[in-house]
Amino acid sequence: MRHRHSDYMHWAKTQGSARFNLATSGVAAFPLRELPVTIEQLEINGDSSYGYAPLQQAMASKCEVDPDCVVAAAGTSMANHLAMAALVDPGDEVLIEQPTYELLTSTLLYLGASVKRFARREESGYALSAAEVRKALTPKTKLIVLTNLHNPSSALAAEPALLEVGDLARSVGAHVLVDEVYLDAVYTNAPKSSFHLGAEFVATTSLTKIYGLSGLRCGWILAQPDLARAMWQLNDLFASIPAHPAELLSVVALQNLDKIRNRSRKIVEADRAVLKEFLDSSQEVSAARTEFGTTAVLRLLNGQIESFLARLRDEYETTAVPGRFFELPNHFRIGMGVDSEMFREGLRRISLALSS
Ligand SMILES: Cc1ncc(COP(=O)(O)O)c(C=O)c1O
C-alpha cells in the first residue's frame, strides 16, 4: 500500500496547540497591518503562468541567483514535494538523514522511493557527517536529503561537510536536496544557500518559519535551469498557478525582509538565553546546544516520555512535540521565537512536570 498520510502533520494540526505552546517551530506571526502595503496594490488575478515575474526576481535577488533557477511553490512543504517528485522515480534509492522532519520521509514513501538512512548522531550534536553519508551511499543512490538548520536539533551543517556530501553525490550521479527553511535564523555570518556549492545541490525554503509569514505560502526551490524547467512542468500537474494576492504580498514582504526578520530575532535570542539557563540547571534532561534556530530537541533522562508529555499537557497546559515523530523515542522538541513570556513559563512548567 502506498503511503498516503503524515502522522506528524496530523498530530500538529489536531494536538499541537495549548496555552503554553512549545510545540512550535517558527517565529510569531507577522501581522498584515505591519506590512507596508495598501489595498490598491493588491489584485485578484495576474500573470502567474510559470512564475509571477516580480516575485521570481525578488526571490532570485534574495538568493543571489538567476530567476531561471527559481521555482515557486506553496511553502517549503510543496517545494520539497515538487523537488522530490521531479528527482525520484518509484524504486529509486534515496538517503535521508535520521533524525529528520517526518514530512520528508513520508513524502518520499508516498513517491515510492526506497528510503535508506544516514545518521546524525546526538553525541556529535547532530552534526552533518559526510562519513555517515559515505557509509550509506551506493551506486544506486539518486538523492541525498537533509535539513539545514537541522530539524529537530537546529544544528548548522558545516560547509566542508556539505561540500563533501556534494562530492559523494556527484560520484554516483545523485543530487543533494537541502531543506533550508530554518537557515535564515542564522543571524550572524549567515551562510548562503547550499545551492551555491555545486550543480548537484537543490535547495528549498520559504518565508514561513523565520519571518512569521506562513499564510503567504511563499516558498521556492533553487535548482539548475534545466531541472527548474522540469519542475515547473511537473507543477502543472500539482498546483497549476498560485493565488495571485499572495504573490503580490510576497513581493512586498521580500522587499522588507530584514525588518520582518528583525522583529522576531529579539524573541528568538531571548528564548535561547532562557533555554540555556534551563538546560544548565536541569538534571532531568539533556540537549545538544546550538547557537541558532527556533527548535531544540531534549532527551528525557529518566521516566516514560509519553506519560510525561501527557501530564505536561493535562496538568500543566503545555505542549511539546513527541520525539517519536523524529524517531527519537526518549526526546521531545520545543520551539522558540513566539512569545518570551510563554516560553519562559512553558519551561517552568516543564521543570515542574519533570520534578513531580
Ligand atoms: C524542515 C521543514 N521543512 C518544511 C516545513 C514546512 O514549511 P512550510 O510551512 O513553508 O510549508 C517545516 C515545518 O515545520 C519543516 O520543519
Ligand as a Chemical Component Dictionary entry (heavy atoms), coordinates in Angstrom:
data_LIG
# 
_chem_comp.id                   LIG 
_chem_comp.type                 NON-POLYMER 
_chem_comp.pdbx_formal_charge   0 
_chem_comp.three_letter_code    LIG 
# 
loop_
_chem_comp_atom.comp_id 
_chem_comp_atom.atom_id 
_chem_comp_atom.alt_atom_id 
_chem_comp_atom.type_symbol 
_chem_comp_atom.charge 
_chem_comp_atom.model_Cartn_x 
_chem_comp_atom.model_Cartn_y 
_chem_comp_atom.model_Cartn_z 
_chem_comp_atom.pdbx_ordinal 
LIG C1 C1 C 0 12.225 21.087 7.842  1  
LIG C2 C2 C 0 10.900 21.653 7.463  2  
LIG N1 N1 N 0 10.599 21.828 6.170  3  
LIG C3 C3 C 0 9.423  22.344 5.786  4  
LIG C4 C4 C 0 8.466  22.708 6.698  5  
LIG C5 C5 C 0 7.167  23.278 6.209  6  
LIG O1 O1 O 0 7.388  24.569 5.721  7  
LIG P1 P1 P 0 6.196  25.434 5.082  8  
LIG O2 O2 O 0 5.311  25.847 6.202  9  
LIG O3 O3 O 0 6.899  26.584 4.433  10 
LIG O4 O4 O 0 5.499  24.592 4.109  11 
LIG C6 C6 C 0 8.723  22.521 8.061  12 
LIG C7 C7 C 0 7.685  22.849 9.053  13 
LIG O5 O5 O 0 7.755  22.527 10.211 14 
LIG C8 C8 C 0 9.969  21.998 8.446  15 
LIG O6 O6 O 0 10.266 21.826 9.731  16 
# 
loop_
_chem_comp_bond.comp_id 
_chem_comp_bond.atom_id_1 
_chem_comp_bond.atom_id_2 
_chem_comp_bond.value_order 
_chem_comp_bond.pdbx_ordinal 
LIG C1 C2 SING 1  
LIG C2 N1 SING 2  
LIG C2 C8 DOUB 3  
LIG N1 C3 DOUB 4  
LIG C3 C4 SING 5  
LIG C4 C5 SING 6  
LIG C4 C6 DOUB 7  
LIG C5 O1 SING 8  
LIG O1 P1 SING 9  
LIG P1 O2 DOUB 10 
LIG P1 O3 SING 11 
LIG P1 O4 SING 12 
LIG C6 C7 SING 13 
LIG C6 C8 SING 14 
LIG C7 O5 DOUB 15 
LIG C8 O6 SING 16 
# 
